[in-house]
């Protein structure tokens, strides 16, 4: 994944699964938006021989993400993510950009820690839940090629 963040929405599908060697993926039916942000840490590497110039090296990679989903306490996906957050159990998430290539589009998948599960907006219709997560360990790059 080259730089920046990949913002997906109407042309993406978000899946969740229990952590397993061969997960059984279930599509989240109530996703309004999804965003993943891959980053690389910067390591300070300046030495006395750098003549007063700062020097850096690449550090560890990390991918974080956020979902905005419709709040529906009867939706199995919403309940699974809320339960994972409240019980501190890792889940697997796969986000696929379906634009023009169907379910085998580009994206990422891996095990996540759900860090935030917050309801937004007024009570009643249209309430959404923001789900923030960070991938735990290596992230699989999904590609149709």
N, C-alpha and C positions, 0 to 999 in steps of 0.2 A: 504494500500500500504506500503510495508516494504522498508524503506530506499532507498537512492540513487535516481536515475532518471530512468524513463522508456523511452528508446529510441525506437521509432517505425518507420517503413519505408514502405517497400514493402508489409508487412503483416498487414497494418493498414488501417482503413478508418476514415476519418475526416468528420464530419457533422457540419453544422451550421443551426441556426434557429433564428427567431425573439423571443425575450423574451416573454414567455407565460406559463401558468399553464400546458398545454399539447402541447408542441411544435411540429411543423411539420418539421421534420429533412430533410435536403437536403444534399446529399453527395457532397463534394468538388472533382471535377474531375481532378484537376491539381496539387495535392500535391506531392512534391518530397520527403519531409521528415517532420517528426513531432517529437517533444520531449516535455514531461511534466516532471516537477521537483517538487515533494512534499517535503516540508521542515517543520521543527518545530523550532520556536524561542527558544533561551536559555535565561532564566531569572536568573540574578545574585541573589543568596539567601544566601550569606556568612554572618555570624553573628560573634560576639565576642566569642561565645562559640565553634567555629570551629577550635580552636587551630592553626590558621595560614593557614588552608587549605581552598581552594576555594570550594564553594558549589553552585550548580545550580538546577533549576527546569525547567520542560518543560513549554513552553509558547504556543502561538497561532500557529495553523497550517496554511500553505499557499501552494497553488499550482500555479506555473507559467508554461508557455509553449511557444513554438516557432514553427512556421510552415515555411517551404520553399515551395513556390508555384510558378509555371510558370507564368510569367507576361503575361496576356492575357486580355486586356481591354474589350474584347467582352464576356468574361466568367462571367456568373451570380454570381458565388461564389466569384471570385476575386473582382468584382464590389461591392458586398454586404459587404465584409470585408473592402474595401477601404472607402466606404460610412460610415460605422460604425465608422471607425477611424477618418475620416475628420469631421463628425458631432458630434462626442463624444457620440454616442448612443451604449448602451450595446447590445451584441449579446449573443447567447448561442452557445457553442461549445461542441461537443462530439467526443472523440478520442477512437476508439475501436481497440484493438489488435486482428486481425482476425486469427492469426496463429492457424490453425487446428480446429477451432470451428465456423467458419463462422461469420455472422453479429452479433451474440450474444456473441462475445468474451468479454474479460475483458477490462476495460478502465475507463474513467472518463467523467463526463459531468457536466455542470453548466453554469452560467452566467459569462461572461468575459468582462473585459475592454481591448480594443485593444490599446496598448501603443506605438507600433512602426509599421510602414508600409513603408518599405524601399526597393527600387529597387537595385539589385546587378548585376554587370557584364557589359559587353559592350552593346552598342545599337545593336538591331537586334535579331536574333534567340538566344535562350538559356538564355535570361534574366530571372532572378527569383526575387521574392519579398519575403522578410523576414517579417513575421508577429509575433510580440511578444505580449503576453497577460498575464494577471493575472486573476485568478478566483476570483469573487466577492462573498464572503460569503461561505456557505457550498458547498462542492463538492460532487456529487453523485458518488459513486463507482459502476460501471456497472459490473455485474458478471452473467455468464450463470447459476450459481448454485442457 
